[in-house]
Amino acid sequence: IPTIAPYLIGELVRALATTPLSLDLYEHPTQDQLQGLADGEIDVACLALPVPGASRFTSIPLYREPFVIAVPRTHPWAHRHDVSPNELNDQRLVVLEEGHCLRDETLALCNRSKTREGRQTLIETSTIATMVQLVATDFGVTVLPQSAAPSAVRSADIAIAEFGGPVPHRDVALLYRKSSAAGELYRTLARIIVKVSRELPVIPAVPAEPVRA
C-alpha cells in the first residue's frame, strides 16, 4: 500500500535480489489489493490490519508499527511524547483521501467526522508527501506511520510528536487466498519482509504473532 511501499520497498527489492524469488511488485490502495486477491489478479498483498474483508484470506503477521504526529516546527506539540488521541479533535487534520486505510485509522483515533461545529476540519490529499508539505506550511497536523517520519522530517520544516501510552499502532501482514497452494512460498516472503523491517531502525520488531526470520 502507498503508506508502506516508499519506506520498505527499496530494502525489500535488495533483499529479494539475493534469493531465488522473482516477484512483480505493485503499489495499490488496500481495497484495490483485496479486490485483486479476490479476483485472482494478484497472489499476495501486504496490508495494514484490521480492514473489512480481510477475514476472507489467510493472514501472516509481519510487524507492528506505531503512529506518530507530524506538526509544524513551531507547534506547541513539537517533540512532545505524551499526546492523547483526543487532543487531535482540537486540531485541523491533514489526511489522505478516501480509499486509504491510514485515513480511516487517523479518524478512528479521535472519532472524527468530516465536519465539527459547522466548519471544515479536514484537509484531504492523495499522498503522504503532500500531507507533510501542508503541515510544514501550518495548514494543520497529520498522523504518520513511524517509518514515514525520518523522510518527512528531511523533506519539510516539521517536527514529530509522539502519542502517550498505549501508543496507537497498525499491524502489517501478508494476505493470500485460502485456496492457494503457495502458502510456504508466502511464508518465505514473510520471513524476508520481517528481516528487512527489523533492519529499519524506525520500525520496532514487535510482530503480533512472531514470524521467525
N, C-alpha and C positions, 0 to 999 in steps of 0.2 A: 504494500500500500504506500501512497505518497508520503506518509509520515514515518515510514521505516526505511524505505529504499535509499534515500540520499545518505543515510548515516551508516548503513550496514552493507550496501551492495558492493562497494569498492573492495573491501576486505574479503567479502564472500567470493567474489569473482577470482581474486588472487588465490584464495584457499582452494577453490574448485579446480584451478589450473594444475594442482599437484595431485589430483585424483582422476580415476577413470570416468567420473560422472560427466555427462555432457547435457547441458540444460539450455533451453530457450527461456529467457527471463523477460517478464513483462511487469510494468507498473500500472496497477488499476485500483480504483477505489474498492472498498470492501464489498458492496453489493454486486458490483460487476464481477468480482472474483467468485463470490458464492454462486452467482448465476452461471459463470463459466464452468465451475465444478459440476453443477447440476446438469448442465448441457453436454458435458464431456469435452468441452473446448480447452480446458486446462486440466492438468493432472493433480496439482498440489498448490495450495495457497498459503501464504504467510500473512496472518491477520492478528489484530489485537482483539481479544475476547473480554467480555461476552458480546456477541452480536446475535440478533434474531436469525434463526435458521441454521445456526452453526451445529445444532444437535443432530442434523441430518447426516453429518460427516464424522469420520474418525479424527480425533484431535491428538496431536503430540505437543505437550507443553515445551516451550523453549526457555523463556526468561521473563522475569517481572521487572518492569521499568517504572520508576517514579515519574510523576509530573512535577514541573516547576513553573514559575510565573515569570514572564518577561515584562519588565516595566521600563519606562523612561529612566535614564540615569539619575535624574533629579527627583524621582518619585519617592515619597516617604517610605515605601516598602523596599527600596533598593537594599539588597543584601540582607533583608530580614530572613529569619529561619523559623518563624512561627506564625505564618499567615493562616488564618482559618478560611476554609472554602466559603463560608457565609459572607466573608468580607468582600468577595467578588461581586456581591449584589450592589455594593456602593460604587462600583467602577463601570466605566464604559468598556465593554468587552469586544475585542477583535477576535473573530472566529472564522473557521473555514466555512465554505458554503455547504448547502445541503448535499448529502451523499458521502461526507467524510465522517468516519467514526470519531475522530478527535473532536469535532464539533459537538457531537452528542455527548461525549464524555465530559467536555467542558461545561455544557449547560446542565448536565446532571449533577455536577459538583455543587451547584448553588441553586438547583431547582429553578433555573432561569427560563423565562418566557421571552418571546421576541420583543415585547414592549412592557414597560412597567411605569406606572404613574403617568400614562399618556404620552410618553416620549420615547424616541428610538434609543435603545440602549445597546444595540449590537451593531458592529461593523463587520460585514461579510466579505471574504475574499477567497481566492481559489488555491493559494499556495502559502506555505509557511514563510517563505522568503518575503512575500508581500505583507503578511501579518507583522513580521518583525520590523519591516520598514515603517509601517503605520505606527507601531509602538514607539519607535525612535523619534517620530515627529509629534509625539504626545497626543495621538488620537485615542489612546486607551491602553489597556493591558491585555495580555494574552497568556493562555496556558499552553505549555510545550511539553513534549516528552523530553526527558532529561538528555537523551542522546542528541537532541537538536540544539541544546544550549550553547556548546562551545562555538559552533559555526555562527549561531545567531549573534553572540557577543562580538565575534570577529567582524561581522558584516555590518553592524549597526551600533549606534550610540545608545546601548541599552544596558540594564543591569538585571541580574537574576535574583529572584526571591524564592524562598522555599516554603512549602506548607509545613505546619506543625503536625505532630503525630495525632492519629495514624495518617501517614502520608498517602494521598491518593496515588493510584498506580494503574498500569494496564498490564495484562498478561498476554504475551505474544506466543502464538502457537502455529504449527503447521496443520492444515486440514486437508484430508483427501477422502475420496468416495469410499464408503464402507464395502462396496463390491470390488474394490481394486485388489489385484494380486501383487501389487508392488509395495506392500507395506514395509518390507525390510529395506528396500531402496530409500523410502521416505524417512525411515528411522536413521539411516546412514546420513542423509542430508540434514536431518535434525541435529545429529551429533556435530556435524561440521558447523552449523549455524551457532550452536551453543558454544563451541570452542572459539569461534570468531567473536561472539558477543562478549565473552569473558576477557578477550584481549583489548576490548574497547573500555577504557577506564571509566567512562561515564555511565556504563550500564552495569549495575550490581548483578553478581551471579546468584540470583535468587529465583530459580525456576519454581513454579507452583508444584510440580512433581518432577524430581530430578531426572534429567536425560543425560546419561553419562557420556562424556566426550572422550 
